[in-house]
Amino acid sequence: MSKPPMRLSDLKGGTPKTEPKAYSKASPKMARLKKGKVLTEAEKAAFLASRPDLKPKG
């Protein structure tokens, strides 16, 4: 009877898992995300005027 194949989880050692800190540094993927743009009142009014389907129902 042959031994089952070895898995990485069977190996001892490696890097120990560390607990995440409350205010840890952002991961590279999160750091690459662009910040959202906040529209000014004039920009918001112009956008909503161009989109009649988004007008509030009243």
C-alpha contacts under 8 A as a table, 3 or more apart, distances in Angstrom:
res1	aa1	res2	aa2	distance
6	M	10	D	6.68
7	R	10	D	5.32
7	R	11	L	7.27
8	L	11	L	5.53
9	S	12	K	7.87
13	G	16	P	7.72
20	P	24	S	6.77
21	K	24	S	5.06
26	A	30	M	6.00
26	A	31	A	5.95
27	S	30	M	5.32
27	S	31	A	6.16
28	P	31	A	4.97
28	P	32	R	6.28
29	K	32	R	5.34
29	K	33	L	6.88
30	M	33	L	5.47
39	L	42	A	7.89
39	L	43	E	5.65
39	L	44	K	5.73
40	T	43	E	5.16
40	T	44	K	6.05
41	E	44	K	5.07
41	E	45	A	6.10
42	A	45	A	5.15
42	A	46	A	6.16
43	E	46	A	5.11
43	E	47	F	6.08
44	K	47	F	5.12
44	K	48	L	6.12
45	A	48	L	5.20
45	A	49	A	6.02
46	A	49	A	5.08
46	A	50	S	6.31
47	F	50	S	5.22
47	F	51	R	6.45
48	L	51	R	5.04
48	L	52	P	6.77
48	L	54	L	6.60
48	L	55	K	6.77
49	A	52	P	6.32
51	R	54	L	5.69
51	R	55	K	7.33
52	P	55	K	5.48
